[in-house]
């Protein structure tokens, strides 16, 4: 769970834990409308809190919708409480729907590495745990080569002072997170975590890559 949630009372925390369903549920949690963004390509990334990551990718030209979810683990149909234990193997991830005629997969990889610290293992900002690890998922060899090639470029140019620990992993399954997580930053601008972590992270990315941003009216 996010760092600020540790301020909740012990009673609330115990209630949350006791209400956690069994680890292997068969029913899906939530899915977006089937016909939504059907003509767009999809890309998958994990780089810390998905509230932050979703908002960053949604600000990029050529990106339609971005959905928060879970990927990289073995637990079927995980929920947020289970993810918070760090025992599902999954990371908080996003599914990015994009128009390849406007923005390439390679550019999305640049957005991914340019919007988080890929040198911190199992951590991003104030959030710690394997669920916050850095993963660039690929669906085919071409995507894998794009990711690995960009990592090699970053290392060659010594963009980061420490080794990149980002996992490059084939996407096996993406599980959509609960509906209340979708567009969380947009719908909860006054949330303490959003104000202190998500929005500053978004602003930092926007300042660094203005040429990639959607036009605002």
C-alpha positions as CSV (number, residue, x, y, z in Angstrom):
1,X,0.0,0.0,0.0
2,X,1.1,3.6,-0.5
3,X,3.2,5.1,2.2
4,X,0.5,7.5,3.4
5,X,-1.8,4.6,4.2
6,X,0.4,3.7,7.1
7,X,-1.1,6.6,8.9
8,X,-4.4,4.7,9.1
9,X,-5.4,3.3,12.4
10,X,-4.4,-0.3,13.4
11,X,-8.1,-1.2,13.6
12,X,-8.6,-0.1,9.9
13,X,-5.6,-2.0,8.8
14,X,-6.7,-5.2,10.6
15,X,-10.2,-4.8,8.9
16,X,-8.5,-4.5,5.5
17,X,-6.3,-7.5,6.0
18,X,-9.1,-9.7,7.4
19,X,-11.3,-8.9,4.4
20,X,-8.7,-10.0,1.8
21,X,-10.1,-12.7,-0.4
22,X,-8.3,-16.0,-1.0
23,X,-5.2,-15.7,-3.2
24,X,-6.6,-17.7,-6.2
25,X,-10.0,-16.3,-7.1
26,X,-11.6,-17.2,-10.5
27,X,-13.8,-14.2,-11.0
28,X,-12.5,-11.0,-12.8
29,X,-12.4,-7.8,-10.8
30,X,-13.3,-5.2,-13.5
31,X,-12.8,-4.7,-17.2
32,X,-13.3,-1.7,-19.4
33,X,-15.9,-1.7,-22.2
34,X,-15.1,-4.3,-24.8
35,X,-15.3,-1.8,-27.7
36,X,-13.3,1.0,-26.1
37,X,-10.0,1.9,-27.9
38,X,-10.4,-1.2,-30.1
39,X,-8.4,0.2,-33.0
40,X,-5.4,1.2,-30.9
41,X,-2.2,-0.8,-30.1
42,X,-1.3,-1.7,-26.6
43,X,1.9,-1.5,-24.5
44,X,2.6,-2.5,-20.9
45,X,4.9,-1.0,-18.3
46,X,5.4,-1.0,-14.5
47,X,7.3,1.8,-12.8
48,X,5.9,2.3,-9.3
49,X,2.5,3.5,-8.2
50,X,0.1,3.0,-11.1
51,X,-1.8,6.2,-10.2
52,X,1.3,8.1,-11.2
53,X,2.2,6.1,-14.3
54,X,-1.3,6.2,-15.7
55,X,-1.4,10.0,-15.6
56,X,2.0,10.3,-17.2
57,X,1.2,8.2,-20.2
58,X,-2.2,9.8,-20.6
59,X,-0.5,13.1,-21.1
60,X,1.5,11.9,-24.2
61,X,0.4,12.6,-27.7
62,X,-1.0,9.6,-29.5
63,X,-2.1,7.9,-26.3
64,X,-5.8,7.2,-26.0
65,X,-6.7,5.5,-22.7
66,X,-4.4,4.1,-20.0
67,X,-5.7,1.5,-17.6
68,X,-4.2,0.5,-14.2
69,X,-3.7,-3.1,-13.3
70,X,-1.3,-5.9,-12.3
71,X,1.2,-8.0,-14.2
72,X,4.4,-9.9,-13.8
73,X,3.3,-12.5,-11.3
74,X,1.6,-15.8,-11.0
75,X,-1.4,-15.1,-8.8
76,X,-4.7,-15.2,-10.7
77,X,-7.1,-12.3,-10.5
78,X,-5.2,-10.5,-7.8
79,X,-6.7,-7.5,-5.9
80,X,-5.2,-4.4,-4.4
81,X,-5.0,-5.8,-0.9
82,X,-3.1,-8.9,-2.1
83,X,-0.8,-6.8,-4.2
84,X,0.1,-4.7,-1.2
85,X,1.5,-7.8,0.6
86,X,4.2,-8.2,-2.1
87,X,3.6,-11.9,-2.2
88,X,1.6,-12.2,-5.5
89,X,4.7,-11.7,-7.8
90,X,2.7,-9.0,-9.6
91,X,3.7,-5.3,-10.0
92,X,1.4,-2.4,-10.3
93,X,1.3,-1.9,-14.1
94,X,-0.5,0.0,-16.8
95,X,-2.0,-0.9,-20.2
96,X,-1.3,1.9,-22.6
97,X,-3.6,2.2,-25.7
98,X,-1.9,4.2,-28.4
99,X,-2.0,5.1,-32.0
100,X,1.3,4.0,-33.7
101,X,0.7,6.5,-36.4
102,X,1.2,9.3,-33.9
103,X,3.5,7.8,-31.3
104,X,5.8,4.8,-31.7
105,X,6.4,2.0,-29.2
106,X,10.0,3.3,-29.1
107,X,8.8,6.7,-27.9
108,X,6.7,5.0,-25.2
109,X,9.8,3.2,-24.0
110,X,11.5,6.6,-23.8
111,X,8.5,7.9,-21.8
112,X,8.9,4.9,-19.5
113,X,12.5,5.4,-18.7
114,X,12.2,9.2,-18.6
115,X,9.5,9.2,-16.0
116,X,10.9,7.1,-13.2
117,X,14.2,5.9,-11.6
118,X,15.1,2.6,-13.2
119,X,18.0,2.1,-10.8
120,X,16.1,1.4,-7.6
121,X,15.2,-2.2,-7.0
122,X,11.7,-2.8,-5.6
123,X,11.2,0.8,-4.9
124,X,10.0,4.0,-6.6
125,X,10.0,7.2,-4.6
126,X,8.4,6.6,-1.2
127,X,6.9,3.3,-2.3
128,X,8.8,0.1,-1.4
129,X,8.1,-3.5,-2.3
130,X,8.3,-5.8,-5.3
131,X,4.9,-4.5,-6.4
132,X,6.7,-1.2,-7.2
133,X,9.5,-2.7,-9.3
134,X,10.5,-1.5,-12.7
135,X,9.4,-3.7,-15.6
136,X,9.2,-3.1,-19.3
137,X,6.9,-5.8,-20.8
138,X,7.2,-6.9,-24.4
139,X,4.7,-8.9,-26.5
140,X,7.0,-9.8,-29.4
141,X,10.7,-9.9,-30.4
142,X,10.5,-6.5,-32.0
143,X,9.3,-4.8,-28.7
144,X,11.9,-6.7,-26.7
145,X,14.7,-5.5,-29.1
146,X,13.4,-1.9,-28.8
147,X,13.5,-2.1,-25.0
148,X,16.9,-3.7,-24.7
149,X,18.3,-1.4,-27.4
150,X,17.2,1.7,-25.4
151,X,18.7,0.3,-22.2
152,X,22.0,-0.2,-24.0
153,X,21.8,3.4,-25.2
154,X,21.2,4.7,-21.7
155,X,24.0,2.7,-20.3
156,X,26.4,3.7,-23.1
157,X,25.7,7.4,-22.5
158,X,25.8,6.9,-18.8
159,X,22.5,8.6,-18.3
160,X,22.2,7.1,-14.8
161,X,24.9,7.0,-12.2
162,X,23.8,3.5,-11.0
163,X,23.1,0.3,-12.9
164,X,19.6,0.0,-14.5
165,X,17.7,-2.8,-12.7
166,X,14.6,-2.7,-14.9
167,X,13.2,-6.1,-15.7
168,X,12.5,-6.9,-19.4
169,X,9.8,-9.5,-19.3
170,X,7.4,-11.0,-21.7
171,X,3.8,-10.1,-20.9
172,X,1.9,-13.2,-19.9
173,X,-1.3,-11.7,-18.5
174,X,-2.5,-8.2,-17.5
175,X,-5.2,-8.0,-14.8
176,X,-7.2,-4.8,-14.6
177,X,-7.2,-3.2,-11.2
178,X,-10.4,-2.3,-9.4
179,X,-12.5,0.4,-11.0
180,X,-11.7,3.0,-8.3
181,X,-8.1,2.9,-9.3
182,X,-8.8,4.0,-12.9
183,X,-8.1,7.7,-13.5
184,X,-7.4,7.9,-9.8
185,X,-5.1,11.0,-10.0
186,X,-7.6,12.9,-12.2
187,X,-10.6,12.0,-9.9
188,X,-8.8,12.5,-6.6
189,X,-6.6,15.6,-7.0
190,X,-6.8,16.4,-3.3
191,X,-5.7,13.0,-2.1
192,X,-2.5,13.5,0.0
193,X,-0.5,10.9,-1.9
194,X,-1.6,12.4,-5.3
195,X,-0.7,15.9,-4.2
196,X,2.7,15.1,-2.7
197,X,3.9,12.3,-5.0
198,X,1.8,11.8,-8.2
199,X,1.3,15.3,-9.3
200,X,5.0,16.4,-8.8
201,X,6.1,13.3,-10.7
202,X,3.8,14.2,-13.6
203,X,5.0,17.8,-13.6
204,X,8.6,16.7,-13.6
205,X,8.0,14.5,-16.7
206,X,6.1,17.2,-18.5
207,X,8.8,19.8,-17.9
208,X,11.5,17.4,-19.3
209,X,9.5,16.3,-22.4
210,X,7.3,19.1,-23.5
211,X,7.5,18.0,-27.2
212,X,5.8,14.7,-26.3
213,X,2.7,16.2,-24.6
214,X,-0.8,16.6,-25.9
215,X,-2.0,20.1,-26.6
216,X,-4.1,21.6,-23.9
217,X,-6.9,24.0,-24.6
